[in-house]
């Protein structure tokens, strides 16, 4: 099943899990719309042919949703009963921290094995270097910023571009560096807006006629509030572009397709080894299994190189 926000590469993960499981002798069921599909007994049997020609597609053929009923004890009890009645003895959940929190709750009422595959553009899970969908989201945002920069240069304007990521600044960091941004605002390292204003003014005084500022959506007030404050401090005009959901759609990059395939196969291998309550990830190119509580509660550190980079790159 896939759950929570969709991420490019989820279909590649579904394909890998299905074919690895079928090849290992499993019967595979695909539950529709995440945990709601379990509660409503909506599923389809999957085989090698039913997942053909999906590796390149965005979204998820199993659909996805966030289930309010699953947040309550009666929903968990019902889900466990449905899984038992259906004969399911192992579950692969593809999603982000909300999906894995749901899996941890379900484990308190159901004795089957559960393995997670990290599918979220936010790259906000501990226990893996990259989550499925992150690379595609970054490339989508960079492509948009390249176009915005053309307009910024033509009109000699400052643009603030807000990218997704919830409370995590990973997308903003990668997009800001790759897009040549003058400033990057992330929730993990709050910046003094007056210091940013001084740097932007210094750049304009030094002949810089346009600038791109990338803002993570998790920054308080987002790009709109940052633009309001910068306008007050610098007397310059700022345009705001909120990229929004275009970052979650589209064909996954080759990197995301390959990552999804590797992690999908590793999830099935983990089940065959009797593992449960863990997420299949990669750290330093090596396959790892991280307990769900580590994946969702562990803190991802911001690379210390980024602040040092920006000291020179925004000159």
C-alpha positions as CSV (number, residue, x, y, z in Angstrom):
1,X,0.0,0.0,0.0
2,X,1.0,3.6,-0.5
3,X,-0.1,6.2,2.0
4,X,0.2,10.0,2.7
5,X,1.5,12.4,0.1
6,X,2.3,10.9,-3.3
7,X,6.0,10.9,-4.4
8,X,7.5,10.2,-7.8
9,X,8.9,6.7,-7.7
10,X,6.1,5.1,-5.7
11,X,5.1,3.1,-8.8
12,X,8.6,1.9,-9.2
13,X,8.6,0.7,-5.6
14,X,5.2,-1.1,-6.1
15,X,6.7,-2.8,-9.1
16,X,9.8,-3.9,-7.3
17,X,8.0,-5.2,-4.2
18,X,5.4,-7.1,-6.3
19,X,7.9,-8.8,-8.6
20,X,10.4,-9.6,-5.8
21,X,7.6,-11.0,-3.7
22,X,6.0,-13.0,-6.5
23,X,9.4,-14.3,-7.4
24,X,9.9,-15.4,-3.8
25,X,6.6,-17.3,-3.7
26,X,4.3,-14.8,-2.1
27,X,0.8,-14.0,-3.2
28,X,0.6,-10.2,-3.4
29,X,-2.4,-7.9,-2.7
30,X,-2.4,-4.1,-3.4
31,X,-4.6,-2.2,-1.0
32,X,-6.2,0.9,-2.5
33,X,-5.9,4.4,-0.9
34,X,-3.6,3.5,2.0
35,X,-5.0,2.6,5.3
36,X,-8.5,3.4,4.2
37,X,-8.2,0.6,1.7
38,X,-7.5,-1.9,4.5
39,X,-10.4,-0.6,6.5
40,X,-12.8,-0.8,3.6
41,X,-11.3,-4.1,2.2
42,X,-10.5,-2.5,-1.1
43,X,-7.6,-4.4,-2.7
44,X,-6.5,-6.0,-6.0
45,X,-4.3,-9.0,-6.6
46,X,-1.0,-8.0,-8.1
47,X,1.3,-10.1,-10.3
48,X,4.3,-9.4,-12.5
49,X,2.0,-8.3,-15.5
50,X,-0.2,-6.0,-13.5
51,X,2.8,-3.8,-12.6
52,X,4.2,-3.7,-16.1
53,X,4.9,-0.3,-17.7
54,X,4.6,1.7,-14.5
55,X,8.2,2.3,-13.5
56,X,8.2,5.6,-15.4
57,X,4.9,6.9,-14.1
58,X,4.4,9.5,-11.4
59,X,1.7,9.2,-8.7
60,X,0.7,5.7,-7.5
61,X,-1.5,3.1,-9.2
62,X,-2.7,2.1,-5.7
63,X,-3.9,5.6,-5.0
64,X,-3.2,7.2,-1.7
65,X,-5.0,9.0,1.2
66,X,-4.7,10.0,4.8
67,X,-7.1,8.1,7.0
68,X,-8.8,9.8,10.0
69,X,-10.5,6.5,11.1
70,X,-7.1,4.8,11.4
71,X,-6.1,7.4,14.0
72,X,-8.5,5.9,16.5
73,X,-8.2,2.6,18.4
74,X,-11.4,1.2,16.8
75,X,-9.9,1.8,13.4
76,X,-6.7,-0.1,14.3
77,X,-8.7,-3.0,15.7
78,X,-10.8,-3.1,12.5
79,X,-7.7,-3.0,10.3
80,X,-6.1,-5.9,12.2
81,X,-9.3,-7.9,11.8
82,X,-9.5,-7.2,8.0
83,X,-5.8,-8.2,7.5
84,X,-6.4,-11.5,9.5
85,X,-9.6,-12.3,7.6
86,X,-7.9,-11.6,4.2
87,X,-5.0,-13.9,5.1
88,X,-2.3,-11.2,5.0
89,X,0.8,-12.1,7.1
90,X,3.1,-9.3,5.9
91,X,2.6,-5.7,4.9
92,X,4.9,-3.4,2.9
93,X,3.9,0.3,3.5
94,X,5.3,2.9,1.1
95,X,5.2,6.5,2.5
96,X,6.6,9.0,4.9
97,X,6.5,9.6,8.7
98,X,2.7,9.5,9.0
99,X,2.6,6.2,7.2
100,X,5.3,4.7,9.5
101,X,3.6,6.1,12.6
102,X,0.4,4.3,11.5
103,X,2.4,1.1,11.0
104,X,3.8,1.4,14.6
105,X,0.2,1.8,15.9
106,X,-1.0,-1.1,13.8
107,X,1.7,-3.3,15.2
108,X,0.1,-3.0,18.6
109,X,-3.0,-4.8,17.4
110,X,-1.8,-7.1,14.6
111,X,0.8,-9.8,14.7
112,X,1.9,-9.7,11.1
113,X,5.3,-8.4,9.9
114,X,5.5,-4.8,8.6
115,X,8.4,-3.3,6.6
116,X,8.4,0.3,5.3
117,X,9.8,1.9,2.1
118,X,10.5,5.6,2.4
119,X,8.4,7.4,-0.2
120,X,8.2,11.1,0.4
121,X,9.6,14.1,-1.5
122,X,10.5,15.8,1.8
123,X,13.6,13.7,2.6
124,X,12.8,14.1,6.2
125,X,13.3,10.6,7.5
126,X,16.3,9.5,9.5
127,X,17.9,6.1,8.7
128,X,18.3,6.7,4.9
129,X,20.3,9.2,2.9
130,X,17.5,9.8,0.4
131,X,13.8,9.1,0.2
132,X,12.0,8.2,-3.0
133,X,10.7,11.2,-4.8
134,X,13.2,13.7,-3.3
135,X,15.5,13.8,-6.4
136,X,12.6,14.3,-8.8
137,X,11.1,17.1,-6.6
138,X,14.4,18.9,-6.5
139,X,14.9,18.7,-10.3
140,X,11.3,19.9,-10.9
141,X,11.9,22.9,-8.6
142,X,15.3,23.7,-10.2
143,X,13.7,23.7,-13.7
144,X,11.1,26.1,-12.5
145,X,13.7,28.4,-10.8
146,X,15.7,28.5,-14.0
147,X,12.7,29.9,-15.8
148,X,11.9,32.4,-13.0
149,X,15.5,33.6,-13.1
150,X,15.1,34.6,-16.7
151,X,12.2,36.8,-15.8
152,X,14.0,38.1,-12.7
153,X,17.0,39.2,-14.9
154,X,14.8,40.7,-17.6
155,X,12.8,42.8,-15.2
156,X,15.6,43.4,-12.7
157,X,13.6,42.0,-9.8
158,X,14.1,40.0,-6.6
159,X,12.1,36.8,-6.5
160,X,11.3,34.6,-3.5
161,X,10.5,31.1,-4.5
162,X,8.8,28.8,-1.9
163,X,9.4,25.1,-2.2
164,X,7.8,22.2,-0.3
165,X,9.3,20.0,2.4
166,X,7.0,20.6,5.4
167,X,9.2,21.2,8.5
168,X,12.3,20.0,6.7
169,X,14.6,22.3,4.6
170,X,16.3,19.5,2.5
171,X,14.5,20.4,-0.7
172,X,15.2,24.1,-0.3
173,X,18.9,23.5,0.4
174,X,19.4,21.3,-2.7
175,X,17.3,23.6,-4.9
176,X,19.0,26.7,-3.7
177,X,22.5,25.5,-4.4
178,X,21.5,23.9,-7.8
179,X,19.5,27.0,-8.8
180,X,22.2,29.5,-7.9
181,X,20.1,31.2,-5.2
182,X,21.5,34.2,-3.4
183,X,19.8,33.2,-0.1
184,X,18.2,30.0,1.2
185,X,15.8,30.1,4.2
186,X,15.2,26.9,6.1
187,X,13.4,26.2,9.4
188,X,16.4,24.3,10.8
189,X,18.7,27.4,10.8
190,X,16.5,30.5,11.2
191,X,18.2,33.6,9.8
192,X,17.9,37.2,11.0
193,X,15.9,38.8,8.2
194,X,17.7,42.1,8.8
195,X,21.0,40.4,8.0
196,X,19.6,39.0,4.8
197,X,18.2,42.4,3.9
198,X,21.7,43.9,4.4
199,X,23.3,41.3,2.1
200,X,20.7,41.9,-0.6
201,X,21.2,45.6,-0.4
202,X,24.9,45.2,-0.6
203,X,24.5,43.0,-3.7
204,X,22.3,45.5,-5.4
205,X,24.8,48.3,-4.6
206,X,27.5,46.1,-6.0
207,X,25.7,45.9,-9.4
208,X,23.5,42.8,-8.8
209,X,20.2,43.8,-10.5
210,X,18.2,40.6,-9.7
211,X,18.2,37.9,-7.1
212,X,16.6,34.5,-6.2
213,X,15.8,33.7,-2.6
214,X,14.6,30.1,-2.0
215,X,12.3,29.7,1.0
216,X,11.3,26.3,2.6
217,X,7.6,26.2,3.3
218,X,8.4,25.3,6.9
219,X,9.9,28.7,7.6
220,X,7.5,30.7,9.7
221,X,5.2,32.7,7.5
222,X,6.7,31.2,4.3
223,X,7.8,33.3,1.4
224,X,5.0,35.8,1.6
225,X,6.0,36.9,5.1
226,X,9.7,37.0,4.2
227,X,8.8,39.2,1.2
228,X,6.7,41.5,3.4
229,X,9.6,41.9,5.9
230,X,12.3,42.4,3.2
231,X,10.2,45.0,1.4
232,X,9.9,47.0,4.7
233,X,13.6,46.7,5.4
234,X,15.0,47.3,1.9
235,X,12.3,49.4,0.1
236,X,12.7,47.1,-2.8
237,X,9.9,45.2,-4.6
238,X,9.7,41.4,-4.3
239,X,7.8,38.9,-6.3
240,X,6.7,35.6,-4.7
241,X,6.4,32.3,-6.5
242,X,5.0,29.3,-4.6
243,X,5.8,26.2,-6.5
244,X,3.4,23.9,-4.6
245,X,2.2,20.6,-5.8
246,X,4.0,20.5,-9.2
247,X,6.9,19.2,-7.1
248,X,5.0,16.0,-6.2
249,X,4.0,15.1,-9.7
250,X,5.7,14.1,-13.0
251,X,7.8,11.2,-14.2
252,X,10.4,10.1,-11.6
253,X,14.1,10.7,-12.4
254,X,16.4,7.8,-13.1
255,X,17.8,8.2,-9.6
256,X,14.4,7.8,-8.0
257,X,13.4,4.9,-10.2
258,X,16.6,3.0,-9.2
259,X,16.4,3.9,-5.5
260,X,12.7,2.8,-5.4
261,X,13.6,-0.5,-7.1
262,X,16.5,-1.2,-4.7
263,X,14.5,-0.4,-1.6
264,X,11.4,-2.3,-2.8
265,X,13.5,-5.5,-3.3
266,X,15.3,-5.0,0.1
267,X,11.9,-4.7,1.8
268,X,10.9,-8.1,0.5
269,X,14.3,-9.5,1.5
270,X,13.8,-8.1,5.0
271,X,10.4,-9.9,5.3
272,X,12.0,-13.2,4.2
273,X,14.5,-12.7,6.9
274,X,11.8,-12.4,9.5
275,X,12.3,-8.6,10.1
276,X,9.4,-6.4,11.2
277,X,8.8,-2.8,12.4
278,X,11.6,-1.4,10.2
279,X,12.2,0.8,7.2
280,X,14.4,-0.2,4.3
281,X,16.9,2.5,3.6
282,X,20.3,3.3,2.2
283,X,23.2,5.0,4.0
284,X,26.5,5.6,2.2
285,X,25.4,3.3,-0.6
286,X,24.7,0.4,1.7
287,X,21.3,-1.1,2.4
288,X,20.2,-0.7,6.0
289,X,17.1,-1.3,8.1
290,X,16.1,1.4,10.5
291,X,13.4,0.9,13.2
292,X,10.3,2.9,12.5
293,X,10.7,5.0,15.7
294,X,14.2,6.0,14.5
295,X,13.0,6.8,11.1
296,X,10.3,9.1,12.3
297,X,11.8,10.6,15.4
298,X,15.5,10.8,14.5
299,X,16.7,14.2,13.6
300,X,18.3,14.7,10.2
301,X,21.2,17.1,10.5
302,X,21.8,19.9,8.0
303,X,25.1,19.4,6.2
304,X,27.5,22.0,7.7
305,X,29.0,22.6,4.3
306,X,25.9,24.5,3.2
307,X,26.3,27.6,5.4
308,X,29.9,27.8,4.4
309,X,29.0,27.5,0.8
310,X,26.5,30.3,0.9
311,X,29.1,32.7,2.4
312,X,30.8,32.7,-1.0
313,X,28.0,31.7,-3.5
314,X,25.8,34.7,-2.7
315,X,28.5,37.3,-3.3
